[in-house]
């Protein structure tokens, strides 16, 4: 009998497709993409540019209501890339990252 891989995540992930802006800490890569799923301490996203495993990232995204007590809020996350999945057929690159910290961004008046 084959055992399933045990779940290693400490927080439940929410499936959410949210646009993101991504910048590496060294400024070498600045790109856009979207999330596949996220939790309070991790994110899987698809990036439009190549990002190396181990990179430190700044991710700007609009958090869904599940993370913000009922209202969407802009946030800036500092994260570390845990693994990458190469793009198939020229599509976006998959990036799994651990969120080290995040802060809500102030709302701009309309």
N, C-alpha and C positions, 0 to 999 in steps of 0.2 A: 504494500500500500504506500502511495506517495503522499508525503505530508506537504501541506501548503506552506509557503513562506510565512513566518509569523509577522504580524503587523509591527513595524518599528516606530511608527509615528506616535508622538505623545499627545497630539491634538487632532480632533476630527477635521478632515478637509471638506470644504464646501465646493461643489462644482460651480464655477462662475467664469464666464468669458468677459473679462474686463480689459479695456485698452490700457497699455502701460507705456511709459517712457523709461528707457534704461540707459544708464551711463556707468561705465566702469570707473572705479576710484582713481585710476591713473589717467583718465581722460582719453584713453586710446580708442574706446568704442562708445558711440552715442547712437542709439537706435530706438525703434518702437517695436511693439508686439502686442500680445494679449495673453491673459492667463487661461489656463485650463482648469485649475483648482487652486485653492489657497486655504490656509489655516492661520491661526495667530502666530505661528512660528515657522511657517514654510510656504513655499509657492512653487507651482510648476507652471512655466510660461513658455510661449513660443516667441522667439526673437527673430527679427528680420536680418540680423547680422551675426557673425560667428563670435561666440563668447567662450573663453577657455574655462575649464574646470579649475576651481580654486580662486577665480577672480572675485574681487570685492565689488559689489554693485550698489548703486543708488537707484531705486525703483519708485517712480511716481505713478500712483493709480487711484482710481475712485473706488473706495471700499464699499461693498454691498451692505445693505441694512443689517444683515446677520452679524456683522462685526462692529456696528456702531450704534446700537440701541435704537434701531428703527429708521435711521436716515442715512442716505449715502453721504460719505465724507471723503474728501481728498486726503491722501496720506503720502508720506515719504518714508520709504523703508531702506534700511541698510541691511544688505544680505551678502551671503557667501555662497558661491556656486558649488554645490555638492557633486553634481554630475551633469553631463550634456548628452543629448541624443542627436546624432547627425541628421540633418535634413534629408528627406527622401525626395527625389525628383525636383530639386531646386526649391522645395518648400521651406518653411521656417524651421529654425533649429530649436529643439526642445531643451529647456534648462530647468533643472531642479535646484532650488536655492533655499538655504536656511536663513530665516529672518533673525537678525541679531537685535534690532530695535526698530521701532517706527514711531513717527509722530504725526498727529493730525496737522494739516495745513489750514491756515485761516481762510475762511470763505471770503471771496471778493464780492463787494456789493454790486448789484446789477445796475 
